[in-house]
Amino acid sequence: MLSNFLKNLSILKKFLFINSIFFTIIGLFTFVYLKNVQPNLIKKKSSNHIEVINNTIDNLTRLNVKFVEKDIRKFLFSTRFLFQNLDRVIFFDNKLNLIGDTDTLDLDPRSFSQRLDTIELEILDSTTTKKITEEKNIDIGNENNVSLNDVLLNYATSKNFGIPFTFTEEEFNKFKLTTIKNVMKDGENIGYLAITENANDIKAAIDERKTFVIRTAIAVGIVILIFSFVLNRYFLKPIKNLVSYTKIIKNKDTKKTNIDTLKLRNDELGLLSNSLDDMTLELQKRISHAENFSTDLVHEIRNPLASLKSASEILHDAQDSEQRLKLINILSHDVQRIERLITDYSQMLKDEVALSKEKIKKIDIEPIIKSVVDDFNNIYKVKKGINIYYKNDGKNKYLIYGIENRIEQIIANLLDNAISFSDDNKDVIVQVSKSEDSKVYIKILDEGQGFKEKDTNKIFKRFYSNRPDKFGQHSGLGLNIVKNLVDLHNATIKASNRQDKKGASMEIEFPKV
C-alpha cells in the first residue's frame, strides 16, 4: 500500500513525505520524553523529602517529643539543621490541628536572642495564622482548589495512608512541591509532617527542554525547506527538463526546451545533458543517414529495374537471335548491378552496426598497412602484374587512436579503388609519414587516369561513380564507406591528381595522439 503510494509521488514529494514521517516519529518520542521529565524530577526531590521526613520522625521518636505546640517549637529550634535546605516544614497533630510551622519562626540564630519569644507567641498563638495555613488553597491540577486540611483528610482516609504522598502546586509563578506523611508512635498515629520546597528549578528545566525542542524543530524545518528548495531548483527541475527534452524528441515536437542552459553546468547534470544531447544528435544523424541512404538506394535500383523492364518487353517481341543475345546481356548486366547494390548496401549496414560496438584505442598503423599491402601484392602481382610498394619517412611508430580492422578496411578500399583505375604492370605506392607535431599521414598514389572532376569531394558521395567504360561494375559505395570510416577516426581525407606524373593521390591526415 505504502510502496504503491510512494511510486506515484515525485522525488520532492517523496522526500517531504518521508521527512514528515520521521519528523512526526521524533516529535512523538520528544512529547513522551517531556511528559516523563517532570515526574522523574519530582520523584527525585520527593525522595529527598521522604529521607528528611524519615530522619525527622526518627529524631522525634528518639527524643520522645510530644506532638504539642511547645515541644514541637523546641524541636524546631534545636534541630533546625535538618531543614536548612528546605523552604517550609509543617507539623499537624492527629486531629489535623497546626502545631508547628517553620514559616512562623525566624530560624536565623542571630535573631533568637532578641525576638524569639515574641515571634513565637505572636505567630504560634495567632488563630488567624493557623487558619491561613490550614485553609490555604492548593491547585491539584484539575482546575479544582483544595486546602491543605482537605489533602490531609483525604490522605488519612485513603488506602495509601502510611505511605509518603507528594503533590505539586503553582501560585504567583512559583512551582512548589509538597510531601506529607503520618507519624506513628507505638503503633498509633500521633500526627502529620509536611515538607514544602520551592521547585522552580524543575519548571525551569522543563521550560528549557521545551524551548530547546521547539528551537531544534524550527531549525530542522528550515533546513528541510531550504534543502527541498535546493533539491527542486538545482536537481529535480533540470531532470524534468531532460525528461521533457526526451519526450519532445520522441514525439518529434517543434517545441524547444532549455537543455542548452543545462549543458553549461559543470556538474554531473551538465555532463548528463551533454551526453544525452550528443546521443540524441548522433541518433538523429544515423536515422537521417539511413533515410537518405534508403532513398538513394531506391533511386539507384529504379534505373536498372526500368532497363530490365524495357529489355524484357523487347525480348518478348524480338525475332533476331543477335538482338535477343544483346537484350539478354543487358538483362544479366542489370541484374548484376542490382545484386551488387544490395550486397554493398547490406555490408554497409552491417559495418555501421559493428562500429557502434567497437572501441577506439591507441594503435600503431605501420604493421596494419604492411599486412594489407602484402595481401594485395600476393593477389594483384600475379593477376595484373601490379606492384604495391610501402614507404615511410623513417620515424619510429606511427600511433593513432583508431580501430584496427577499420584501418585495414580503409587501406583495402583505397587500394582496391587505385588498382581498378590502374592498367596492368603499373605501380601503386603507399606512403606513411609523421609531422613534427605528431600528426600521421597516409598517402596512396597510383598511375591511372587521375580525376576528371574539378571538385574531387564529390567522389566520396554515395553511389557516385565516373566509369563510362565500366558502368555498372561498381556500386559507388567504396569511397563513401572510406569517408565515413575516416570521419569516425576524427581524420580528414583529400583526393587530388599527382603533380609528378599522371595518376591520382589519396591522402589521409590523422590527428596527433
Secondary structure, 3 states (H helix, E strand, C coil): CHHHHHHCCCHHHHHHHHHHHHHHHHHHHHHHHHHHHHHHHHHHHHHHHHHHHHHHHHHHHHHCCCCCHHHHHHHHHHCHHHHCCCCEEEEEECCCCEEEEHHHCCCCHHHHHHHHHHHHHHHHCCHHHHHHHHHCEEECCCCCEEEHHHHHHHHHHCCCCCCCEEEEEEECCEEEEEEEEEEEECCEEEEEEEEEEECHHHHHHHHHHHHHHHHHHHHHHHHHHHHHHHHHHHHHHHHHHHHHHHHHHHHCCCCCCCHHHHHCCCCHHHHHHHHHHHHHHHHHHHHHHHHHHHHHHHHHHHHHHHHHHHHHHHHHHCCCHHHHHHHHHHHHHHHHHHHHHHHHHHHHHHHHHHHCCCCCEEEECHHHHHHHHHHHHHHHHHHCCCEEEEEECCCCCCEEEECHHHHHHHHHHHHHHHHHCCCCCCEEEEEEEECCCCCEEEEEECCCCCCCCCCHHHHHCCCCCCCHHHCCCCCCCHHHHHHHHHHHCCCEEEEEECCCCCCEEEEEEECCC
